[in-house]
């Protein structure tokens, strides 16, 4: 099998850094394969992807040695624009790839630059809109759709140009579970039916591990490639984590594989998960309706969140999750109804703190510690930046510039900056985007401790595994209305789309690998 992309002795340093982002990388990505890139936050995944089409080092600068061959051409000798017809790249931040405002125009833009005839261009646009189920967005502005919808548009724009290799950096991070499955199924069809090569970095391994032919593991700039069972199993989706806890061999990577071994476990009925009794009401929305211009996003929402609660807000892309968080935080005025926080209107940055999906929108200082220090000074608080950074395990980034960090690391910095406000209500929008399992675990521990101290946390997420592990309550939105509100075992256990892997293997009531393992050893 020939290689679509070949790395030969590649070592790369970003400007003004002492540690290499990639170190002596020599691997080949087989032509026509679906290859998953995995590793911890900041391990070199994005750098590896950007080196495949020459963005590293042509646009980043830095010190590059070795060579990368893509489609038979050396990337050092070929500008990224000259590889555009062969390799398409979708970055972590979909907005960064947009040039035009209208969705349909964005899909056509890359083809126009490649000189594709108008008739063929029109056909490709229509096929791609259908393939990714975004036909309803064709006339919308890319600035006026949800983060998950933007992600699908960015993928569609890359696919429409007809490349032979598609490179995607965390393409499902902002997609709801059904949307993620649809995108991954479309990518698999392109691989199996059209011979395309897909190279994809992802942290949510439960979504993609079953699709991969090969896996690339990254660790502090060092890289190795092998079967997914060897590479992915080390970090692993929840079914693999359960396999390690109960001694299954080989480790399962998919729900189907786990079901084959599940009958070995004698579990009985799932134990009721104890949850602390909520305290006094923290924030309450009454008859809340809100939108943007003439577009209504939320309709007649009534919701109360009390002290001690960790609430996961879930639902498909465009359901209104972000708008609900913005209203509860006091940064978006409702068109009807009211929001009260301990009996008064929310004061952003004082008694409510919101970390948005795009952390770059609130990061403006030259170092990580100065980001946190700015919040502390604004609130007149005596704590040091190290206190907030330590809560999320990112003290080592204190002197780094936020823009030099990975997307997941920047998100943690933004979260630390808003946490430093000391606000009793914390709202996080897609807080695990770009986070590896270890960082996600630290975030989950922090949210539990935050709520246990008499405060409240609300997070909007598509990460069903995070909701299963940390939420005391799940609120499900659809069409701007609440369609379910209850404990995770009930709301997630009754869902065909939002059920975590343990529920899919063992049935309702089973949420986490640790819960199953405890029952198996009892």
N, C-alpha and C positions, 0 to 999 in steps of 0.2 A: 504494500500500500504506500503510495506517495504521500508527501506532506504538503498540506495547503500552506502552512506557516512553519518555518524552521528557525529556531534560535540556536546560535552557535557561539558559546563562550561569552554570553552577554553579561556585562557588568555596567551598572549605571548609577551615578550620583546626581541627585538634584542639586541645583546651584546652592552653594553655601551650606552644604551638609557634609558631615564626616562619615556617616554610615551609608553604605550603598542600599538603594531601594531594590536593586536586583544584583545578585552576586553569582557570577560564573554559571549562567543559565544555558543549558544545552538540551533542548527537547524539540520534538517535532509534533505538530498537531495534524493527525491523519486527515487526508482529503475525504470529504463526505462524512465526517464524524460529528457527533454531538458531544462536545467536550466541556465539562464543568470545571471551573476554577474555584477553589475553596481555600480558606485560610482565615486567620484572625484579622481583626481590624488593623490596618496599617502594615500588613505582611507583604505587600507588593503586588496584589492582584490587579489593581487598576493600572499600575505601571506596566505590568506584563501585557495587558490588553492594549494599552496605548502604544507600546513598542511595536505591535504587530502591523500597524499601518503607518508608522513613522511619526506619529504625534510626539512620541519620545524618540529622539531628542529634538526634532525640527521645531516644535513649538514650545517645548519646556526649557530648552537650553540644558546645561549640565554636562557632565563628563560621561561619554559613552564609549565602550570598547566592545569588541566582538561584532557580530553581524546578525541581522534578521532578514530572512528571505520570505516574501509573501507573493504568491502567484508567480514564482520564478524570478522575482525582481528584488534586488537589494534595497531595503528601505532607506539606507543612508544615501543612496544615489538617486532615489526617486522621491519626489515631493508627495505628501499625503494626498493632494488633490489629483495627482496622476494615478493614484491607486483607487480612487473613489469608485470607479466602475467595477473593480474587482472585490474590494473590501469595504463594507459599510460598518460604521461604528456608532453605537448608541451609548452616550455617557450616562453616569449616575443621575445627573441633573438634566432632565429632558429639556427644560427651558433653554439651556445653554446651546442646544443644537438647532433651535428655531430661528428662521430668518424672516419669514413672512407671518402675517397675522391670521389669515384664514386657513382652517384645517386643510381644505382641498388644495389650496395653493401651495401649502407646505409640502404636501405629498408630491406635487408636480415639480417643485423647484429643483430637486436634485436631478431629475430626468432632463429638465430643460438644459441644465449645465452640461449634461453628457451628450446633448444633441439627439435625443431619442425623438423619432417622428411623432407628430401630434396624435395621430390615430392610435398608435401603439401606447402612447403616454396615457390617453384617455382610458383605454382598456385596462392598463395596469392600475390606474387610480381606482377604478370601479372594483376590480378584483381584490385589491388590498383593503379597501373600505369594508368589503364583505368578509374577508378572511379574519380581520381583527374586530369585526362587529362594531364599527365606528361610523357607519353610514349616517346615523342620526346627527353626527357632529360635523358633517362636511362643511356646513356654512357658518360654523361657530368660530369665534376668535380663540386662538390658543391661549390667550391671557384670561379668558372668561370661563374656562372649564376646570374641573377638579385636577388635583395632582395625578391621580391614577389615570384619568382620561388623557392628560398630557403625555404620560408615559406610553400609552398605547399609540398615540399619534406619532411620537418620536420613533417608535419601532416600525410603524407603518411607513413612515417617510423613508426610513433606511431600506426596508424591504422592497418598496416600490421601484427603486432604481435597478433592481435585478442583479445584485452582486452575487458572486459565487461563494463568498465568505461573509458571514454576519457575526460581528463582535458586539456583545451586549454586557454592560456593567450594571449588575443588579436590576434586571428588567422587570422583576415582579415586586419590587420593594414597596410600591405604592398601589398595587393592584389588590382588589378584593379576591377572595379565594377562587370564585368562579372565573373572574377575569384572568387570573394567573393561569389557571388550568387551560383556558381557551388559548392564551398566547403560547404557552408551552406546547400544546397540541399542534398549533399552527407551525411552530418551529420544527417539531418532530416530522410533520408532513413534508416540510421543505427539505429536510435531511433525507428522509426515506424515499420520497417520491420524485424529488428534483435534484438530488445529489449535492445539495448545498452543504457547506461546512459551517457549523455553529460553534462559536467559542463564547462561553457565558460564565460570568462570575456571579455568585449568589451566596448569601448567608442562610436563607431559609431552605435548608437542604431537604426538608420534608416535602417541598413542592417539586423539586427538580431531580433528586437523586435517581428516581426510577427511569428518567428519560436518558441519562448519560451513557454513552459508550465508553468514554474514558474520563478520568478525573485528574486534575493538576492540583497538587497541594503546595501552597506557599507558606513559608515560615521565615520571617526576618530576611527576606530577599532571596532565600534559597528555594529551589523549585524542583519537584519531581512529578513524574506522570506515571499512571498505572490504572488498573481496573478500579472502578468506583468502590468496590467492596474493600479494597486495601487503603485507598486514600480517604474516602468520605467517612468510613467507619470510625475513624479516630475522633472526629468532631461529632458527626452523625446526626441524623434526624432523631426525633423522640423514640421511634421504634428501635433504632440502634442503641440508644442510651438505655432503654429497657433491657435489650439483649445483653449488654455488659453487666447490668445489675443482677440479672437472674442466671447468667452463665450460658446463654444461647450461643451456639457455634454452628455455622458462620453467623455473623451479625446480620439481621435483616435490614434492608434499606427502604422497603416499601411496606405499606399496610398489608398487601397481599402476602408478602413473604412472612410478615409477623403473624398473620392468621394461621399459617401452616404450623407454627410452633406454639400458638397460644393455648391449644388444648392440653399442653403439658402442665399448665399452671392450674392449681386448684384455688380459686379466688373467693368463691362465695359471692354474696351481694356486696356492692360497694358501700363502704362506710360513709356516713354523712360527714361532710367536711365542716368542722366547727368554724364559726365565724363570729368575731366579737360583735356584741350588740352596738348598733350605731348610737352616737351621742346626740347632742343638740343639732338642729338643722344648720347647715353651713350656707348653702346656696339654693335658691328656689326660683324656678321659671313658672310663670302663670300665663296661660293662653298666648304663648310666644309664637309670633310669626315674624319672619325676617327674609330678606332677599337682597338682590342687587339690581337697582333700576326697576324695571317692570317684571323681572323674573323672581317669583317667590320660591325660596328654597326650603324654608321651614313653615309649617302650618299648625297652629294651635297646639304647641308643645307645652305640656305641664310636667315638671320634673322637680323632685326634691332630693338633694344629696346632703347627707349628714356627716358630722365629725366622725372620723374613724373609718370612713369608707374609701375603697379603691374601686372606681367605677370605670369599666371599659365601655366605650361607645363604638358600636360596630355597625356595619351595613355596607352595601355595594358602593362603588365609586359614584359620587354625585348624589348620595343620599342626604347630605346636609350635615355631616359630622363636624367638619371644620367650622361651618357657620355657627353651629350650636356652641362649640367651644369658644368662639369669638364673642358670642352674645353673653355667655356665662362669665367671661373674663371682663366684660364691659368695654371691649374695643370695637364692637359692632352694634349699632343701635337697632333694636327691633322695630318693625313697622307696626306691630300690635303687641299687646301684652306687656309684661314687665319681668325684670330679673332683680332679685334682692339677695344680697350677701350679708347674712347676719342682720337683716332688717333694713339695710341701706343699699343704695346703688353701688355696684362693684367699682372699686378704684384700681385701675390697672397699675401693677407694679407696687401697690401698697397692700391690699388685702387679696388680690388675685395676681397670679403670675402665669403667663402663657408662653410656651415654647413652640414656635411655629414649625411647619413642615420644612421650610427652607431656612436653616439656621443662619445662612449668610445675611439674611435680612436684618438680623439684630447683632451681628458681629462687626465691630468697627475699630477695635484697638489693635495695637501692634504686637501684643503678646497675650497669651491665654490668661495669665494672672491679672493683667490689666483689664481684661474684659470683666472679670469677677470683681476686681477692685472698684471699677466704675459703678457697678450696682451697689456695692457696700457703701460707697461714699454718698451716692444719691439718696440712700435710705438712712444715712447716719448710723450705720451699724459698726460695732467694734471688732467683729470677727476678721480674720485674715483670709485672703484668697485660698490659702492651703486648706482651710476647713471645708469649703464648698467643693474644691477639687478632689479632696480625699474621699468625700461621700460617694463619688462616682469612679474612683480609682484612676484619675487622670492627672495626678500631681506631677508625673514625669513630663507633662507637656507645658508646665508653667511658663517657661521662657520661650516657647515656640510661637511663631506667628500663626494665628488660626487658619489662614489661607494655605499654609504649608501642610496642613493635616488632611487625613482622608475624610470622606464624607461622614462616616460614622463617628470619627473622632471630633469633627466640628459639631456634630449634633450633641455630643456629650458636653462640649464646651458651652454651647448655647444653653443647655439644660442647667449646667452649674451656675451660669450667669443669672438665670431667672430664679433659681432656687435661693441664691444669695440675697434676694429681696426680703426673705423671711415671711412672705405672704402665706396665710393659712390655707389658701386654696391654690393648688397647683394644677395646671392644665397643660397636657403634652399632646401634640398632634403628630401622630406616627413616630413615636419615640424610639422605635427599634430599627428604623431605616438605616441600613449600613452597619448594624452592630453584629459582632460575632457572638456566639453563645455565652462566652465568659462575660463580656460586657453587658449582655442582656441580663445575665444572672445578677450582676451587681446592681443594675437599674431596678430589677424586681425587688431585691432586698431593700434598696433605698425606699421604694414606694411603700412597702409594708411598714417600715419603720416610721416613715413620714405620717402615714395614717394612724399608726398606733400612738403617736404623740398627741393625738387630739386634733389633727388637721385632716384635710381631705384631698384626694388626688383623683382627677378625671383624665383619662387618656383615650384619644381616638386611634383606632388601630385596625389593621387587617390581619394582624398576627394572632391567630387563634390560639397558638401555643402559649403566648404571653398572657392572654386573657384567661386561659385555663389555669395557669400557674399562680397568678397574682391577684386577679380581680375578685372582690367580694360580691360584685354585682355586675351584670351585663345589661346594657341598654341597646336594643337593636332598632336602627332607623331604616325606613324605606319610604321613598317619595316625600321626604321631609316630615314624616310622622313617626311616632314611636309605635312599633308593632310588637315589641316584647320587652319585658323589664323583670329581671329576677336573678336568682343565683346562677353561676356559670353551669353547674351540672344540669339544670333545667333548660336554660336558654340554648346552650351549645349542644347539649345532649339530644335535643329535639330537632336539630338542624341537619339537613343533608349537605349543606354547603359550608357551614362554619364549625362543624364538629372537629375537635382536635384528633390527633392520631390514636390516642388511647381509646377514645369513644368509638372510633371506626373499627378498632380491633376487638374491644371487649364489650361495647354497648354503653348506653347512657349511664352516667354516674362516675365513669372512669375518666379522669382528666389528665393526669401526669404519670410519667414512668415511675416516679418515686412512690406515688400512691399505690400503683399496681405491685411494685416490688415489695412494699411493706405488707400488703395483703398476702402475697405469695409466700412470705417467710413466716407469717403468723401461725 
